[in-house]
Amino acid sequence: MKRRQGWAIRLLVSVGVIAVGIAAIASVSMASSAATGTVRVAVMSDCKGAFGFAQELGIGGAQTAFAQFAKGKVRNKKKPSAGMTGITAGGKNVNIVGYGCGDDTPATALKEVRRLMQQLKADVLVGPLSGDEAVAIANWVKPRPTKTVIIGTAGSQDPTLQIAPKNLFRYHGDGAQWNAGIGEIVYKKLGWRNAAIIMDDYSFGWTSGAGIIADFCAIGGKITKRVFPPLNTTDYSSYIRQLPKPGDVDGYFWVVGGTGTGPALKAFEQAYGPIDAKQHSGNLFLWFLTGKDDVAPRMIGAYVGGFGTAPGLKGVTAVNQYRAFVAKTYPGLPSDDGFFYNYYQGARALIEGLNQSNGEVGVRLQANLPRSIFAPFELSDNGKVKLDSNRQAVQDQWPVQIIKGKDGGPAITLTGYVPNVDQTFGGLFTKNSPAPGRTQPACVKKKLPWQGKIRVVKDGIVTKQILK
Amino acid sequence: MTLSSTKALVERTIGVGVLVLALLAPVLVSDFWLDTVLTQTFILGIGAASLVFLSAYGGMISLAQAGLMGIAGYALGNMVTQNVPGGETKGLLLGWNPSLAVVLAILLTVGLGFIFGAVASRSFGIYFLMLTLTYSVIAYLFVSQVTQVGGFSPIAGVDEYTPGFIGDVVNDRQRLYYVALGVAIVIYGLIRYLVRTPFGISLQGIRDEPSRMASLGYNVALHRTLAFGIGAFVAAIGGVLFAWWSGQLSPSNIGLAATIELLVIAVIGGLGRIEGAWLGAFAYIVINNEVTNRIPSDGLPVIGGTFNTVIGIVFLAIVIASPDGLVGIWDRIWDLARSREPKQPAAEASAAG
């Protein structure tokens, strides 16, 4: 009798375990099943790490486009991540299923893209924000043709040139494109012939530096030294000592990330004395210098690469309309900031694509995503940014100069207009060429498509005067 | 039937039930659950099992296991990926045979594991912990600073180059799931077998009384080194599977966060029993996914914070309530039942016998 009871208990336990397990797993499985009849979109930016400050900028940029072109209703004008309702495109409701939170590392980006696109079943991702995240996501989405990624603001070259999956689109320039024209400017205006470059040792640093090297060398300059501090370096002294002394080169290009810019320049001053702005140039990271960095005032006058936007551009109707709409939608957010603007353009393209595909996603959407699209800060081709065969934007660029702002601290002003910058730099970068790295690209004299065509910008107005 | 044998029977029944569920999982759960939750559970569980093995049977809490997993993954990634048009862009891109690369990656990791183990074998407690943490930091700095083997950017496309007997794990995720499940079962069985061998018994003796074992003539350092090498072997297999599952490897898969992640998994599951590794991995991954989806973008109400805050609270609660993790709670329930069981008088018992 006891033996029978024992068997009954065992049977009961085993059936119970299996039943509870099936119920638990099935309930989770059912809960995550997708609703039909809606387009599921995710927006991913960074909420942690070096670019954590830009989360609301990216989401705000995307949702401004949803509000302008797809009837989206803002939930909170001060906080884009509070969400948006009522988005419709191509006859379907567009549901933002989640916001991704990156920290500029590939591992977190992968975790987030799996969560957003597999668990929450997003059909389209607008994002990510930074270079290596985009490399990781481009590789992830490559074997998943039904998913579509429109890059938010990432500047690495690989996603659209070397990896280039057919379901990945970028409606803004990469980090190299953003720097088009800066080499020619320092060559012509400051007389640089030999220069050293110090750049972050990761894909965005390499790509951004590649643009400077290519542009400067193309016109006849020589890069005599390349130095690579690891990302997130805080003490730059040993890397500064690897640079040639002032006098051995005409100038230095700085491609040292956001929070590292100030400490790197200070380390330079400690090694070689006060900075002379005419000997220093660099990429958009120099934009982030503020009055809080005591070295910042001495950088006033330096020429700096762009971010694909034209801060302070005047006299363009499309720009004025765009700024007015941003001010109405999210009053506190900066319309001319690249983190905001690039997400705006990506989301705008998505809405156009959905309208064309009648709300169909996957391959249909990819075929219908626009190959040219109106962009406020684009003057070439009647204000349209074109995509190349790798679905990468060919875009006007806007180098800037650091000036003394109204509050006495450093500010930036447009200094040049570089028309129609393509990702290949006129064939220098190709699908088969190695991705930018410590030794890539080589310093080569070459005729770039925009060489000799840079127009001077004065007080926010593009003049007809060619840079000499 | 005694309570101990009943417990063993119930555990076996649960084990069979879980195995049946695991085998049926592809028809029971969504693709996301299968791929991201369950497959990852088996893989991270293997990594955690290497830590639990060292801790439970060798008395060594190693912080090097995530680093060893990463070394195997990076070695594999560098060996198999190729420099072809539209191919990968980072790493050495050697394009070697995937089967050979798997063997070499595991051998390299085990070799390093023996070296690491030999250096750390005479250290105990906090010193052992710090030494093994150093190994992980060295591995992290190596792969992130030596850009030829990867750098800060991910080595990608590792999952496109699997041995023929593994097949296409990019498009057939069920295949990878069953591979991970099978390997996890083999690793579990291997460790259970190993700890019953003379080596395993003496290792447990060294765990409890290293001085006494040394005085009995056992080579304590050699036993600990061998155990560390075995732990490296298990971690290397986990690393290879992780590389196939993720398809990409970046320094953050090796860094401090990954090291702590594996330790948290092992502690949540329980450092005292090998089953805890997979239980902890399952709990950690489920909490990770579910909490991330439910927390508002600006953090938890009142206390703020995100997933790390939640997992930190869970970690604290488990450490306080049950230092032996979730498996420990199970054991305590049975201990409680045993303590309430009426004791039979010895005389009665002997008369009955």
Interface residues (C-beta under 8 A of the other chain):
Chain A: G6 R10 V13 S14 V17 I18 G21 I22 I25 A26 V28 S29 S32 S33 C47 Q55 K79 S81 G98 Y99 C101 T105 P106 A107 T108 L110 R114 R115 Q118 Q119 L120 G131 D132 V135 A136 N139 W140 P143 S156 D158 Q162 I163 A164 D201 Y202 S203 F228 P230 L231 K431 N432 P434 A435 G437 R438
Chain B: M1 L9 V10 T13 I14 V16 G17 V18 V20 L21 A25 L28 V29 S30 D31 F32 W33 D35 T36 P85 G86 G87 E88 T89 K90 S144 Q145 T147 G151 F152 S153 P154 A156 G157 E160 V170 N171 S246 G247 Q248 S250 P251 S252 N253 A258 N289 T292 N293 S297 D298 T306
